[in-house]
Amino acid sequence: MDKPMGWLVRTLAVAATGVTVGLLSTAASAQEIRNDAQDLRQDRKEIRQDNREIRGDRRELRGDTKEIQGDRRELQGDRRDLRDAQKSGDPTAVKDAKQDLRGDRRDLRSDVKDRRADARDLRQDKRDRRGDVKDLRHDRRDLRKDVAEKSAK
């Protein structure tokens, strides 16, 4: 009769220890709540920074677009100048007009390349912001869960 009783006592002791450890590990501490609040502040800060970068990228895109439009107008004028120089038959004027045309084409290619890079930066910043917003939602959920656990304690 002694053996079954000892077995039962040991089983109850192990179960009580398991329940105690389980409750202690799942309960949210004040430190966890502080950490969650700090994570929220950090996430909000990162989102604000991402928004600033997105606004800056959009500003750069607008500037690049205006430069491209100006380059295209210059190309039109250079083509007109080349036609006029060819009609006049002056070889130095033709040479100068062709050189201007080449330079403006180079400028246009450079500005288009810059605009593509700025558009790529904008897309990356938007992806970063989406990730930060997702982190913020996750941290808010964690904070709500930890506060609910602490108040239920």
Contact map, one row per residue, 1 for C-alpha under 8 A:
111110000000000000000000000000000000000000000000000000000000000000000000000000000000000000000000000000000000000000000000000000000000000000000000000000000
111111000000000000000000000000000000000000000000000000000000000000000000000000000000000000000000000000000000000000000000000000000000000000000000000000000
111111100000000000000000000000000000000000000000000000000000000000000000000000000000000000000000000000000000000000000000000000000000000000000000000000000
111111110000000000000000000000000000000000000000000000000000000000000000000000000000000000000000000000000000000000000000000000000000000000000000000000000
111111111000000000000000000000000000000000000000000000000000000000000000000000000000000000000000000000000000000000000000000000000000000000000000000000000
011111111100000000000000000000000000000000000000000000000000000000000000000000000000000000000000000000000000000000000000000000000000000000000000000000000
001111111110000000000000000000000000000000000000000000000000000000000000000000000000000000000000000000000000000000000000000000000000000000000000000000000
000111111111000000000000000000000000000000000000000000000000000000000000000000000000000000000000000000000000000000000000000000000000000000000000000000000
000011111111100000000000000000000000000000000000000000000000000000000000000000000000000000000000000000000000000000000000000000000000000000000000000000000
000001111111110000000000000000000000000000000000000000000000000000000000000000000000000000000000000000000000000000000000000000000000000000000000000000000
000000111111111000000000000000000000000000000000000000000000000000000000000000000000000000000000000000000000000000000000000000000000000000000000000000000
000000011111111100000000000000000000000000000000000000000000000000000000000000000000000000000000000000000000000000000000000000000000000000000000000000000
000000001111111110000000000000000000000000000000000000000000000000000000000000000000000000000000000000000000000000000000000000000000000000000000000000000
000000000111111111000000000000000000000000000000000000000000000000000000000000000000000000000000000000000000000000000000000000000000000000000000000000000
000000000011111111100000000000000000000000000000000000000000000000000000000000000000000000000000000000000000000000000000000000000000000000000000000000000
000000000001111111110000000000000000000000000000000000000000000000000000000000000000000000000000000000000000000000000000000000000000000000000000000000000
000000000000111111111000000000000000000000000000000000000000000000000000000000000000000000000000000000000000000000000000000000000000000000000000000000000
000000000000011111111100000000000000000000000000000000000000000000000000000000000000000000000000000000000000000000000000000000000000000000000000000000000
000000000000001111111110000000000000000000000000000000000000000000000000000000000000000000000000000000000000000000000000000000000000000000000000000000000
000000000000000111111111000000000000000000000000000000000000000000000000000000000000000000000000000000000000000000000000000000000000000000000000000000000
000000000000000011111111100000000000000000000000000000000000000000000000000000000000000000000000000000000000000000000000000000000000000000000000000000000
000000000000000001111111110000000000000000000000000000000000000000000000000000000000000000000000000000000000000000000000000000000000000000000000000000000
000000000000000000111111111000000000000000000000000000000000000000000000000000000000000000000000000000000000000000000000000000000000000000000000000000000
000000000000000000011111111000000000000000000000000000000000000000000000000000000000000000000000000000000000000000000000000000000000000000000000000000000
000000000000000000001111111100000000000000000000000000000000000000000000000000000000000000000000000000000000000000000000000000000000000000000000000000000
000000000000000000000111111100000000000000000000000000000000000000000000000000000000000000000000000000000000000000000000000000000000000000000000000000000
000000000000000000000011111110000000000000000000000000000000000000000000000000000000000000000000000000000000000000000000000000000000000000000000010011001
000000000000000000000000111111011000000000000000000000000000000000000000000000000000000000000000000000000000000000000000000000000000000000000000011011000
000000000000000000000000001111111000000000000000000000000000000000000000000000000000000000000000000000000000000000000000000000000000000000000000010001000
000000000000000000000000000111111100000000000000000000000000000000000000000000000000000000000000000000000000000000000000000000000000000000000000000000000
000000000000000000000000000011111110000000000000000000000000000000000000000000000000000000000000000000000000000000000000000000000000000000000000000000000
000000000000000000000000000111111111000000000000000000000000000000000000000000000000000000000000000000000000000000000000000000000000000000000000010000000
000000000000000000000000000111111111100000000000000000000000000000000000000000000000000000000000000000000000000000000000000000000000000000000010011000000
000000000000000000000000000001111111110000000000000000000000000000000000000000000000000000000000000000000000000000000000000000000000000000000000000000000
000000000000000000000000000000111111111000000000000000000000000000000000000000000000000000000000000000000000000000000000000000000000000000000000000000000
000000000000000000000000000000011111111100000000000000000000000000000000000000000000000000000000000000000000000000000000000000000000000000110110000000000
000000000000000000000000000000001111111110000000000000000000000000000000000000000000000000000000000000000000000000000000000000000000000000000010000000000
000000000000000000000000000000000111111111000000000000000000000000000000000000000000000000000000000000000000000000000000000000000000000000000000000000000
000000000000000000000000000000000011111111100000000000000000000000000000000000000000000000000000000000000000000000000000000000000000000100100000000000000
000000000000000000000000000000000001111111110000000000000000000000000000000000000000000000000000000000000000000000000000000000000000000100110000000000000
000000000000000000000000000000000000111111111000000000000000000000000000000000000000000000000000000000000000000000000000000000000000000000000000000000000
000000000000000000000000000000000000011111111100000000000000000000000000000000000000000000000000000000000000000000000000000000000000000000000000000000000
000000000000000000000000000000000000001111111110000000000000000000000000000000000000000000000000000000000000000000000000000000000001101100000000000000000
000000000000000000000000000000000000000111111111000000000000000000000000000000000000000000000000000000000000000000000000000000000000000100000000000000000
000000000000000000000000000000000000000011111111100000000000000000000000000000000000000000000000000000000000000000000000000000000000000000000000000000000
000000000000000000000000000000000000000001111111110000000000000000000000000000000000000000000000000000000000000000000000000000001001000000000000000000000
000000000000000000000000000000000000000000111111111000000000000000000000000000000000000000000000000000000000000000000000000000001001100000000000000000000
000000000000000000000000000000000000000000011111111100000000000000000000000000000000000000000000000000000000000000000000000000000000000000000000000000000
000000000000000000000000000000000000000000001111111110000000000000000000000000000000000000000000000000000000000000000000000000000000000000000000000000000
000000000000000000000000000000000000000000000111111111000000000000000000000000000000000000000000000000000000000000000000000011011000000000000000000000000
000000000000000000000000000000000000000000000011111111100000000000000000000000000000000000000000000000000000000000000000000000001000000000000000000000000
000000000000000000000000000000000000000000000001111111110000000000000000000000000000000000000000000000000000000000000000000000000000000000000000000000000
000000000000000000000000000000000000000000000000111111111000000000000000000000000000000000000000000000000000000000000000010010000000000000000000000000000
000000000000000000000000000000000000000000000000011111111100000000000000000000000000000000000000000000000000000000000000010011000000000000000000000000000
000000000000000000000000000000000000000000000000001111111110000000000000000000000000000000000000000000000000000000000000000000000000000000000000000000000
000000000000000000000000000000000000000000000000000111111111000000000000000000000000000000000000000000000000000000000000000000000000000000000000000000000
000000000000000000000000000000000000000000000000000011111111100000000000000000000000000000000000000000000000000000000110110000000000000000000000000000000
000000000000000000000000000000000000000000000000000001111111110000000000000000000000000000000000000000000000000000000000010000000000000000000000000000000
000000000000000000000000000000000000000000000000000000111111111000000000000000000000000000000000000000000000000000000000000000000000000000000000000000000
000000000000000000000000000000000000000000000000000000011111111100000000000000000000000000000000000000000000000000100100000000000000000000000000000000000
000000000000000000000000000000000000000000000000000000001111111110000000000000000000000000000000000000000000000000100110000000000000000000000000000000000
000000000000000000000000000000000000000000000000000000000111111111000000000000000000000000000000000000000000000000000000000000000000000000000000000000000
000000000000000000000000000000000000000000000000000000000011111111100000000000000000000000000000000000000000000000000000000000000000000000000000000000000
000000000000000000000000000000000000000000000000000000000001111111110000000000000000000000000000000000000000001101100000000000000000000000000000000000000
000000000000000000000000000000000000000000000000000000000000111111111000000000000000000000000000000000000000000000100000000000000000000000000000000000000
000000000000000000000000000000000000000000000000000000000000011111111100000000000000000000000000000000000000000000000000000000000000000000000000000000000
000000000000000000000000000000000000000000000000000000000000001111111110000000000000000000000000000000000000001000000000000000000000000000000000000000000
000000000000000000000000000000000000000000000000000000000000000111111111000000000000000000000000000000000001001100000000000000000000000000000000000000000
000000000000000000000000000000000000000000000000000000000000000011111111100000000000000000000000000000000000000000000000000000000000000000000000000000000
000000000000000000000000000000000000000000000000000000000000000001111111110000000000000000000000000000000000000000000000000000000000000000000000000000000
000000000000000000000000000000000000000000000000000000000000000000111111111000000000000000000000000000011011000000000000000000000000000000000000000000000
000000000000000000000000000000000000000000000000000000000000000000011111111100000000000000000000000000000001000000000000000000000000000000000000000000000
000000000000000000000000000000000000000000000000000000000000000000001111111110000000000000000000000000000000000000000000000000000000000000000000000000000
000000000000000000000000000000000000000000000000000000000000000000000111111111000000000000000000000000010000000000000000000000000000000000000000000000000
000000000000000000000000000000000000000000000000000000000000000000000011111111100000000000000000000010011000000000000000000000000000000000000000000000000
000000000000000000000000000000000000000000000000000000000000000000000001111111110000000000000000000000000000000000000000000000000000000000000000000000000
000000000000000000000000000000000000000000000000000000000000000000000000111111111000000000000000000000000000000000000000000000000000000000000000000000000
000000000000000000000000000000000000000000000000000000000000000000000000011111111100000000000000110110000000000000000000000000000000000000000000000000000
000000000000000000000000000000000000000000000000000000000000000000000000001111111110000000000000100010000000000000000000000000000000000000000000000000000
000000000000000000000000000000000000000000000000000000000000000000000000000111111111000000000000000000000000000000000000000000000000000000000000000000000
000000000000000000000000000000000000000000000000000000000000000000000000000011111111100000000000100000000000000000000000000000000000000000000000000000000
000000000000000000000000000000000000000000000000000000000000000000000000000001111111110000001100110000000000000000000000000000000000000000000000000000000
000000000000000000000000000000000000000000000000000000000000000000000000000000111111111000000000000000000000000000000000000000000000000000000000000000000
000000000000000000000000000000000000000000000000000000000000000000000000000000011111111100000000000000000000000000000000000000000000000000000000000000000
000000000000000000000000000000000000000000000000000000000000000000000000000000001111111111101100100000000000000000000000000000000000000000000000000000000
000000000000000000000000000000000000000000000000000000000000000000000000000000000111111111100100000000000000000000000000000000000000000000000000000000000
000000000000000000000000000000000000000000000000000000000000000000000000000000000011111110000000000000000000000000000000000000000000000000000000000000000
000000000000000000000000000000000000000000000000000000000000000000000000000000000001111111000000000000000000000000000000000000000000000000000000000000000
000000000000000000000000000000000000000000000000000000000000000000000000000000000000111111100100000000000000000000000000000000000000000000000000000000000
000000000000000000000000000000000000000000000000000000000000000000000000000000000000110111111100000000000000000000000000000000000000000000000000000000000
000000000000000000000000000000000000000000000000000000000000000000000000000000000000110011111110000000000000000000000000000000000000000000000000000000000
000000000000000000000000000000000000000000000000000000000000000000000000000000000000000001111111000000000000000000000000000000000000000000000000000000000
000000000000000000000000000000000000000000000000000000000000000000000000000000000100100001111111100000000000000000000000000000000000000000000000000000000
000000000000000000000000000000000000000000000000000000000000000000000000000000000100110011111111110000000000000000000000000000000000000000000000000000000
000000000000000000000000000000000000000000000000000000000000000000000000000000000000000000111111111000000000000000000000000000000000000000000000000000000
000000000000000000000000000000000000000000000000000000000000000000000000000000000000000000011111111100000000000000000000000000000000000000000000000000000
000000000000000000000000000000000000000000000000000000000000000000000000000001101100100000001111111110000000000000000000000000000000000000000000000000000
000000000000000000000000000000000000000000000000000000000000000000000000000001000100000000000111111111000000000000000000000000000000000000000000000000000
000000000000000000000000000000000000000000000000000000000000000000000000000000000000000000000011111111100000000000000000000000000000000000000000000000000
000000000000000000000000000000000000000000000000000000000000000000000000000001000000000000000001111111110000000000000000000000000000000000000000000000000
000000000000000000000000000000000000000000000000000000000000000000000000001001100000000000000000111111111000000000000000000000000000000000000000000000000
000000000000000000000000000000000000000000000000000000000000000000000000000000000000000000000000011111111100000000000000000000000000000000000000000000000
000000000000000000000000000000000000000000000000000000000000000000000000000000000000000000000000001111111110000000000000000000000000000000000000000000000
000000000000000000000000000000000000000000000000000000000000000000000010011000000000000000000000000111111111000000000000000000000000000000000000000000000
000000000000000000000000000000000000000000000000000000000000000000000010001000000000000000000000000011111111100000000000000000000000000000000000000000000
000000000000000000000000000000000000000000000000000000000000000000000000000000000000000000000000000001111111110000000000000000000000000000000000000000000
000000000000000000000000000000000000000000000000000000000000000000000010000000000000000000000000000000111111111000000000000000000000000000000000000000000
000000000000000000000000000000000000000000000000000000000000000000010011000000000000000000000000000000011111111100000000000000000000000000000000000000000
000000000000000000000000000000000000000000000000000000000000000000000000000000000000000000000000000000001111111110000000000000000000000000000000000000000
000000000000000000000000000000000000000000000000000000000000000000000000000000000000000000000000000000000111111111000000000000000000000000000000000000000
000000000000000000000000000000000000000000000000000000000000000100110000000000000000000000000000000000000011111111100000000000000000000000000000000000000
000000000000000000000000000000000000000000000000000000000000000100010000000000000000000000000000000000000001111111110000000000000000000000000000000000000
000000000000000000000000000000000000000000000000000000000000000000000000000000000000000000000000000000000000111111111000000000000000000000000000000000000
000000000000000000000000000000000000000000000000000000000000000100000000000000000000000000000000000000000000011111111100000000000000000000000000000000000
000000000000000000000000000000000000000000000000000000000001100110000000000000000000000000000000000000000000001111111110000000000000000000000000000000000
000000000000000000000000000000000000000000000000000000000000000000000000000000000000000000000000000000000000000111111111000000000000000000000000000000000
000000000000000000000000000000000000000000000000000000000000000000000000000000000000000000000000000000000000000011111111100000000000000000000000000000000
000000000000000000000000000000000000000000000000000000001001100000000000000000000000000000000000000000000000000001111111110000000000000000000000000000000
000000000000000000000000000000000000000000000000000000001000100000000000000000000000000000000000000000000000000000111111111000000000000000000000000000000
000000000000000000000000000000000000000000000000000000000000000000000000000000000000000000000000000000000000000000011111111100000000000000000000000000000
000000000000000000000000000000000000000000000000000000001000000000000000000000000000000000000000000000000000000000001111111110000000000000000000000000000
000000000000000000000000000000000000000000000000000011001100000000000000000000000000000000000000000000000000000000000111111111000000000000000000000000000
000000000000000000000000000000000000000000000000000000000000000000000000000000000000000000000000000000000000000000000011111111100000000000000000000000000
000000000000000000000000000000000000000000000000000000000000000000000000000000000000000000000000000000000000000000000001111111110000000000000000000000000
000000000000000000000000000000000000000000000000010011000000000000000000000000000000000000000000000000000000000000000000111111111000000000000000000000000
000000000000000000000000000000000000000000000000010001000000000000000000000000000000000000000000000000000000000000000000011111111100000000000000000000000
000000000000000000000000000000000000000000000000000000000000000000000000000000000000000000000000000000000000000000000000001111111110000000000000000000000
000000000000000000000000000000000000000000000000010000000000000000000000000000000000000000000000000000000000000000000000000111111111000000000000000000000
000000000000000000000000000000000000000000000110011000000000000000000000000000000000000000000000000000000000000000000000000011111111100000000000000000000
000000000000000000000000000000000000000000000000000000000000000000000000000000000000000000000000000000000000000000000000000001111111110000000000000000000
000000000000000000000000000000000000000000000000000000000000000000000000000000000000000000000000000000000000000000000000000000111111111000000000000000000
000000000000000000000000000000000000000000100110000000000000000000000000000000000000000000000000000000000000000000000000000000011111111100000000000000000
000000000000000000000000000000000000000000100010000000000000000000000000000000000000000000000000000000000000000000000000000000001111111110000000000000000
000000000000000000000000000000000000000000000000000000000000000000000000000000000000000000000000000000000000000000000000000000000111111111000000000000000
000000000000000000000000000000000000000000100000000000000000000000000000000000000000000000000000000000000000000000000000000000000011111111100000000000000
000000000000000000000000000000000000001100110000000000000000000000000000000000000000000000000000000000000000000000000000000000000001111111110000000000000
000000000000000000000000000000000000000000000000000000000000000000000000000000000000000000000000000000000000000000000000000000000000111111111000000000000
000000000000000000000000000000000000000000000000000000000000000000000000000000000000000000000000000000000000000000000000000000000000011111111100000000000
000000000000000000000000000000000001001100000000000000000000000000000000000000000000000000000000000000000000000000000000000000000000001111111110000000000
000000000000000000000000000000000001000100000000000000000000000000000000000000000000000000000000000000000000000000000000000000000000000111111111000000000
000000000000000000000000000000000000000000000000000000000000000000000000000000000000000000000000000000000000000000000000000000000000000011111111100000000
000000000000000000000000000000000001000000000000000000000000000000000000000000000000000000000000000000000000000000000000000000000000000001111111110000000
000000000000000000000000000000001001100000000000000000000000000000000000000000000000000000000000000000000000000000000000000000000000000000111111111000000
000000000000000000000000000000000000000000000000000000000000000000000000000000000000000000000000000000000000000000000000000000000000000000011111111100000
000000000000000000000000000000000000000000000000000000000000000000000000000000000000000000000000000000000000000000000000000000000000000000001111111110000
000000000000000000000000001110011000000000000000000000000000000000000000000000000000000000000000000000000000000000000000000000000000000000000111111111000
000000000000000000000000000100001000000000000000000000000000000000000000000000000000000000000000000000000000000000000000000000000000000000000011111111100
000000000000000000000000000000000000000000000000000000000000000000000000000000000000000000000000000000000000000000000000000000000000000000000001111111110
000000000000000000000000001100000000000000000000000000000000000000000000000000000000000000000000000000000000000000000000000000000000000000000000111111111
000000000000000000000000001110000000000000000000000000000000000000000000000000000000000000000000000000000000000000000000000000000000000000000000011111111
000000000000000000000000000000000000000000000000000000000000000000000000000000000000000000000000000000000000000000000000000000000000000000000000001111111
000000000000000000000000000000000000000000000000000000000000000000000000000000000000000000000000000000000000000000000000000000000000000000000000000111111
000000000000000000000000001000000000000000000000000000000000000000000000000000000000000000000000000000000000000000000000000000000000000000000000000011111
